[in-house]
Amino acid sequence: MPITMQNHALTWTDLNGVPRSSAVAYDKLSAGRRKQELEAAGCGDVLIVETQPGQLPEPAV
């Protein structure tokens, strides 16, 4: 049975109001940890987005 890798990335708004997105893909557990770090740093609108291999989200404009 093949193992299917699920990739996750994050989008958020930084402290200056600039939309950002992650430059790397995470597994679900690591994405959750990164989300907590961003929220603790004061970033807003932090979302975990499921992605396909080789694909990363564009920041919301």
PDB file as gemmi writes it, atoms N, CA and C in Angstrom:
CRYST1    1.000    1.000    1.000  90.00  90.00  90.00 P 1                      
ATOM      1  N   MET A   1       0.847  -1.177   0.000  1.00  0.00           N  
ATOM      2  CA  MET A   1       0.000   0.000   0.000  1.00  0.00           C  
ATOM      3  C   MET A   1       0.894   1.242   0.000  1.00  0.00           C  
ATOM      4  N   PRO A   2       0.727   2.116  -0.966  1.00  0.00           N  
ATOM      5  CA  PRO A   2       1.564   3.320  -1.026  1.00  0.00           C  
ATOM      6  C   PRO A   2       1.193   4.321   0.072  1.00  0.00           C  
ATOM      7  N   ILE A   3       2.190   5.026   0.521  1.00  0.00           N  
ATOM      8  CA  ILE A   3       1.986   6.081   1.514  1.00  0.00           C  
ATOM      9  C   ILE A   3       1.826   7.398   0.770  1.00  0.00           C  
ATOM     10  N   THR A   4       0.759   8.108   1.068  1.00  0.00           N  
ATOM     11  CA  THR A   4       0.508   9.390   0.418  1.00  0.00           C  
ATOM     12  C   THR A   4       0.964  10.506   1.340  1.00  0.00           C  
ATOM     13  N   MET A   5       1.891  11.302   0.894  1.00  0.00           N  
ATOM     14  CA  MET A   5       2.394  12.422   1.675  1.00  0.00           C  
ATOM     15  C   MET A   5       1.437  13.592   1.541  1.00  0.00           C  
ATOM     16  N   GLN A   6       1.014  14.130   2.657  1.00  0.00           N  
ATOM     17  CA  GLN A   6       0.168  15.315   2.669  1.00  0.00           C  
ATOM     18  C   GLN A   6       1.051  16.515   2.996  1.00  0.00           C  
ATOM     19  N   ASN A   7       1.086  17.485   2.105  1.00  0.00           N  
ATOM     20  CA  ASN A   7       1.869  18.694   2.320  1.00  0.00           C  
ATOM     21  C   ASN A   7       0.960  19.817   2.795  1.00  0.00           C  
ATOM     22  N   HIS A   8       1.501  20.648   3.678  1.00  0.00           N  
ATOM     23  CA  HIS A   8       0.762  21.783   4.195  1.00  0.00           C  
ATOM     24  C   HIS A   8       1.675  23.010   4.170  1.00  0.00           C  
ATOM     25  N   ALA A   9       1.085  24.150   3.920  1.00  0.00           N  
ATOM     26  CA  ALA A   9       1.810  25.421   3.947  1.00  0.00           C  
ATOM     27  C   ALA A   9       0.967  26.397   4.767  1.00  0.00           C  
ATOM     28  N   LEU A  10       1.509  27.560   5.023  1.00  0.00           N  
ATOM     29  CA  LEU A  10       0.784  28.553   5.809  1.00  0.00           C  
ATOM     30  C   LEU A  10       0.691  29.874   5.076  1.00  0.00           C  
ATOM     31  N   THR A  11      -0.393  30.580   5.329  1.00  0.00           N  
ATOM     32  CA  THR A  11      -0.526  31.967   4.895  1.00  0.00           C  
ATOM     33  C   THR A  11      -0.861  32.770   6.145  1.00  0.00           C  
ATOM     34  N   TRP A  12      -0.411  34.031   6.186  1.00  0.00           N  
ATOM     35  CA  TRP A  12      -0.675  34.878   7.331  1.00  0.00           C  
ATOM     36  C   TRP A  12      -0.457  36.332   6.960  1.00  0.00           C  
ATOM     37  N   THR A  13      -0.821  37.213   7.879  1.00  0.00           N  
ATOM     38  CA  THR A  13      -0.562  38.640   7.734  1.00  0.00           C  
ATOM     39  C   THR A  13       0.425  39.022   8.823  1.00  0.00           C  
ATOM     40  N   ASP A  14       1.553  39.642   8.439  1.00  0.00           N  
ATOM     41  CA  ASP A  14       2.566  39.983   9.429  1.00  0.00           C  
ATOM     42  C   ASP A  14       2.152  41.215  10.235  1.00  0.00           C  
ATOM     43  N   LEU A  15       2.989  41.616  11.165  1.00  0.00           N  
ATOM     44  CA  LEU A  15       2.672  42.728  12.069  1.00  0.00           C  
ATOM     45  C   LEU A  15       2.487  44.059  11.351  1.00  0.00           C  
ATOM     46  N   ASN A  16       3.038  44.191  10.152  1.00  0.00           N  
ATOM     47  CA  ASN A  16       2.906  45.428   9.372  1.00  0.00           C  
ATOM     48  C   ASN A  16       1.718  45.380   8.412  1.00  0.00           C  
ATOM     49  N   GLY A  17       0.940  44.299   8.458  1.00  0.00           N  
ATOM     50  CA  GLY A  17      -0.211  44.162   7.586  1.00  0.00           C  
ATOM     51  C   GLY A  17       0.099  43.608   6.209  1.00  0.00           C  
ATOM     52  N   VAL A  18       1.309  43.078   6.031  1.00  0.00           N  
ATOM     53  CA  VAL A  18       1.730  42.537   4.734  1.00  0.00           C  
ATOM     54  C   VAL A  18       1.364  41.052   4.662  1.00  0.00           C  
ATOM     55  N   PRO A  19       0.620  40.630   3.621  1.00  0.00           N  
ATOM     56  CA  PRO A  19       0.295  39.208   3.460  1.00  0.00           C  
ATOM     57  C   PRO A  19       1.562  38.394   3.163  1.00  0.00           C  
ATOM     58  N   ARG A  20       1.677  37.251   3.804  1.00  0.00           N  
ATOM     59  CA  ARG A  20       2.844  36.376   3.632  1.00  0.00           C  
ATOM     60  C   ARG A  20       2.383  34.949   3.400  1.00  0.00           C  
ATOM     61  N   SER A  21       3.285  34.131   2.860  1.00  0.00           N  
ATOM     62  CA  SER A  21       3.040  32.693   2.756  1.00  0.00           C  
ATOM     63  C   SER A  21       4.354  31.962   2.974  1.00  0.00           C  
ATOM     64  N   SER A  22       4.255  30.723   3.428  1.00  0.00           N  
ATOM     65  CA  SER A  22       5.459  29.960   3.714  1.00  0.00           C  
ATOM     66  C   SER A  22       6.183  29.595   2.421  1.00  0.00           C  
ATOM     67  N   ALA A  23       7.487  29.483   2.537  1.00  0.00           N  
ATOM     68  CA  ALA A  23       8.324  29.149   1.389  1.00  0.00           C  
ATOM     69  C   ALA A  23       8.679  27.668   1.387  1.00  0.00           C  
ATOM     70  N   VAL A  24       8.181  26.946   2.379  1.00  0.00           N  
ATOM     71  CA  VAL A  24       8.435  25.510   2.484  1.00  0.00           C  
ATOM     72  C   VAL A  24       7.126  24.793   2.780  1.00  0.00           C  
ATOM     73  N   ALA A  25       7.093  23.498   2.518  1.00  0.00           N  
ATOM     74  CA  ALA A  25       5.940  22.673   2.856  1.00  0.00           C  
ATOM     75  C   ALA A  25       6.235  21.949   4.167  1.00  0.00           C  
ATOM     76  N   TYR A  26       5.186  21.721   4.939  1.00  0.00           N  
ATOM     77  CA  TYR A  26       5.292  21.064   6.235  1.00  0.00           C  
ATOM     78  C   TYR A  26       4.399  19.829   6.256  1.00  0.00           C  
ATOM     79  N   ASP A  27       4.689  18.898   7.180  1.00  0.00           N  
ATOM     80  CA  ASP A  27       3.697  17.886   7.492  1.00  0.00           C  
ATOM     81  C   ASP A  27       2.675  18.546   8.413  1.00  0.00           C  
ATOM     82  N   LYS A  28       1.569  17.884   8.681  1.00  0.00           N  
ATOM     83  CA  LYS A  28       0.479  18.518   9.423  1.00  0.00           C  
ATOM     84  C   LYS A  28       0.902  18.934  10.832  1.00  0.00           C  
ATOM     85  N   LEU A  29       1.634  18.096  11.532  1.00  0.00           N  
ATOM     86  CA  LEU A  29       2.076  18.401  12.884  1.00  0.00           C  
ATOM     87  C   LEU A  29       2.996  19.619  12.904  1.00  0.00           C  
ATOM     88  N   SER A  30       3.956  19.664  11.997  1.00  0.00           N  
ATOM     89  CA  SER A  30       4.886  20.791  11.928  1.00  0.00           C  
ATOM     90  C   SER A  30       4.177  22.080  11.524  1.00  0.00           C  
ATOM     91  N   ALA A  31       3.199  21.978  10.630  1.00  0.00           N  
ATOM     92  CA  ALA A  31       2.430  23.159  10.233  1.00  0.00           C  
ATOM     93  C   ALA A  31       1.670  23.718  11.433  1.00  0.00           C  
ATOM     94  N   GLY A  32       1.129  22.844  12.257  1.00  0.00           N  
ATOM     95  CA  GLY A  32       0.430  23.290  13.463  1.00  0.00           C  
ATOM     96  C   GLY A  32       1.351  24.008  14.426  1.00  0.00           C  
ATOM     97  N   ARG A  33       2.558  23.493  14.574  1.00  0.00           N  
ATOM     98  CA  ARG A  33       3.544  24.153  15.447  1.00  0.00           C  
ATOM     99  C   ARG A  33       3.927  25.530  14.896  1.00  0.00           C  
ATOM    100  N   ARG A  34       4.134  25.607  13.594  1.00  0.00           N  
ATOM    101  CA  ARG A  34       4.505  26.881  12.970  1.00  0.00           C  
ATOM    102  C   ARG A  34       3.368  27.883  13.110  1.00  0.00           C  
ATOM    103  N   LYS A  35       2.123  27.425  12.983  1.00  0.00           N  
ATOM    104  CA  LYS A  35       0.968  28.305  13.158  1.00  0.00           C  
ATOM    105  C   LYS A  35       0.967  28.896  14.565  1.00  0.00           C  
ATOM    106  N   GLN A  36       1.225  28.069  15.562  1.00  0.00           N  
ATOM    107  CA  GLN A  36       1.280  28.552  16.944  1.00  0.00           C  
ATOM    108  C   GLN A  36       2.383  29.593  17.121  1.00  0.00           C  
ATOM    109  N   GLU A  37       3.544  29.355  16.502  1.00  0.00           N  
ATOM    110  CA  GLU A  37       4.658  30.317  16.594  1.00  0.00           C  
ATOM    111  C   GLU A  37       4.270  31.662  15.985  1.00  0.00           C  
ATOM    112  N   LEU A  38       3.638  31.623  14.812  1.00  0.00           N  
ATOM    113  CA  LEU A  38       3.235  32.868  14.145  1.00  0.00           C  
ATOM    114  C   LEU A  38       2.194  33.621  14.957  1.00  0.00           C  
ATOM    115  N   GLU A  39       1.220  32.904  15.509  1.00  0.00           N  
ATOM    116  CA  GLU A  39       0.197  33.550  16.328  1.00  0.00           C  
ATOM    117  C   GLU A  39       0.795  34.142  17.594  1.00  0.00           C  
ATOM    118  N   ALA A  40       1.755  33.430  18.202  1.00  0.00           N  
ATOM    119  CA  ALA A  40       2.417  33.934  19.406  1.00  0.00           C  
ATOM    120  C   ALA A  40       3.233  35.190  19.107  1.00  0.00           C  
ATOM    121  N   ALA A  41       3.716  35.307  17.868  1.00  0.00           N  
ATOM    122  CA  ALA A  41       4.499  36.485  17.469  1.00  0.00           C  
ATOM    123  C   ALA A  41       3.595  37.666  17.117  1.00  0.00           C  
ATOM    124  N   GLY A  42       2.268  37.459  17.129  1.00  0.00           N  
ATOM    125  CA  GLY A  42       1.344  38.546  16.854  1.00  0.00           C  
ATOM    126  C   GLY A  42       0.839  38.627  15.430  1.00  0.00           C  
ATOM    127  N   CYS A  43       1.150  37.640  14.608  1.00  0.00           N  
ATOM    128  CA  CYS A  43       0.663  37.630  13.225  1.00  0.00           C  
ATOM    129  C   CYS A  43      -0.818  37.280  13.210  1.00  0.00           C  
ATOM    130  N   GLY A  44      -1.530  37.790  12.206  1.00  0.00           N  
ATOM    131  CA  GLY A  44      -2.959  37.546  12.113  1.00  0.00           C  
ATOM    132  C   GLY A  44      -3.332  36.705  10.912  1.00  0.00           C  
ATOM    133  N   ASP A  45      -4.572  36.261  10.894  1.00  0.00           N  
ATOM    134  CA  ASP A  45      -5.126  35.488   9.770  1.00  0.00           C  
ATOM    135  C   ASP A  45      -4.251  34.296   9.390  1.00  0.00           C  
ATOM    136  N   VAL A  46      -3.721  33.590  10.376  1.00  0.00           N  
ATOM    137  CA  VAL A  46      -2.844  32.454  10.106  1.00  0.00           C  
ATOM    138  C   VAL A  46      -3.696  31.254   9.701  1.00  0.00           C  
ATOM    139  N   LEU A  47      -3.440  30.735   8.500  1.00  0.00           N  
ATOM    140  CA  LEU A  47      -4.179  29.593   7.976  1.00  0.00           C  
ATOM    141  C   LEU A  47      -3.229  28.501   7.519  1.00  0.00           C  
ATOM    142  N   ILE A  48      -3.606  27.262   7.791  1.00  0.00           N  
ATOM    143  CA  ILE A  48      -2.888  26.114   7.256  1.00  0.00           C  
ATOM    144  C   ILE A  48      -3.605  25.701   5.980  1.00  0.00           C  
ATOM    145  N   VAL A  49      -2.851  25.591   4.888  1.00  0.00           N  
ATOM    146  CA  VAL A  49      -3.405  25.282   3.576  1.00  0.00           C  
ATOM    147  C   VAL A  49      -2.803  23.963   3.097  1.00  0.00           C  
ATOM    148  N   GLU A  50      -3.661  23.011   2.712  1.00  0.00           N  
ATOM    149  CA  GLU A  50      -3.161  21.758   2.153  1.00  0.00           C  
ATOM    150  C   GLU A  50      -2.694  22.019   0.724  1.00  0.00           C  
ATOM    151  N   THR A  51      -1.523  21.520   0.391  1.00  0.00           N  
ATOM    152  CA  THR A  51      -0.946  21.755  -0.934  1.00  0.00           C  
ATOM    153  C   THR A  51      -0.539  20.434  -1.574  1.00  0.00           C  
ATOM    154  N   GLN A  52      -0.308  20.491  -2.855  1.00  0.00           N  
ATOM    155  CA  GLN A  52       0.206  19.353  -3.609  1.00  0.00           C  
ATOM    156  C   GLN A  52       1.739  19.418  -3.599  1.00  0.00           C  
ATOM    157  N   PRO A  53       2.418  18.298  -3.784  1.00  0.00           N  
ATOM    158  CA  PRO A  53       3.873  18.330  -3.846  1.00  0.00           C  
ATOM    159  C   PRO A  53       4.357  19.339  -4.893  1.00  0.00           C  
ATOM    160  N   GLY A  54       5.302  20.169  -4.514  1.00  0.00           N  
ATOM    161  CA  GLY A  54       5.867  21.174  -5.421  1.00  0.00           C  
ATOM    162  C   GLY A  54       5.060  22.439  -5.521  1.00  0.00           C  
ATOM    163  N   GLN A  55       3.948  22.528  -4.821  1.00  0.00           N  
ATOM    164  CA  GLN A  55       3.074  23.699  -4.898  1.00  0.00           C  
ATOM    165  C   GLN A  55       3.085  24.427  -3.559  1.00  0.00           C  
ATOM    166  N   LEU A  56       3.152  25.750  -3.592  1.00  0.00           N  
ATOM    167  CA  LEU A  56       3.054  26.569  -2.391  1.00  0.00           C  
ATOM    168  C   LEU A  56       2.032  27.667  -2.641  1.00  0.00           C  
ATOM    169  N   PRO A  57       1.334  28.114  -1.612  1.00  0.00           N  
ATOM    170  CA  PRO A  57       0.298  29.121  -1.816  1.00  0.00           C  
ATOM    171  C   PRO A  57       0.864  30.504  -2.038  1.00  0.00           C  
ATOM    172  N   GLU A  58       0.103  31.330  -2.728  1.00  0.00           N  
ATOM    173  CA  GLU A  58       0.434  32.737  -2.871  1.00  0.00           C  
ATOM    174  C   GLU A  58      -0.185  33.476  -1.693  1.00  0.00           C  
ATOM    175  N   PRO A  59       0.485  34.506  -1.182  1.00  0.00           N  
ATOM    176  CA  PRO A  59      -0.125  35.264  -0.092  1.00  0.00           C  
ATOM    177  C   PRO A  59      -1.385  35.974  -0.585  1.00  0.00           C  
ATOM    178  N   ALA A  60      -2.373  36.082   0.303  1.00  0.00           N  
ATOM    179  CA  ALA A  60      -3.604  36.808  -0.037  1.00  0.00           C  
ATOM    180  C   ALA A  60      -3.264  38.288  -0.206  1.00  0.00           C  
ATOM    181  N   VAL A  61      -3.843  38.910  -1.196  1.00  0.00           N  
ATOM    182  CA  VAL A  61      -3.538  40.321  -1.451  1.00  0.00           C  
ATOM    183  C   VAL A  61      -4.641  41.185  -0.903  1.00  0.00           C  
TER     184      VAL A  61                                                      
END                                                                             
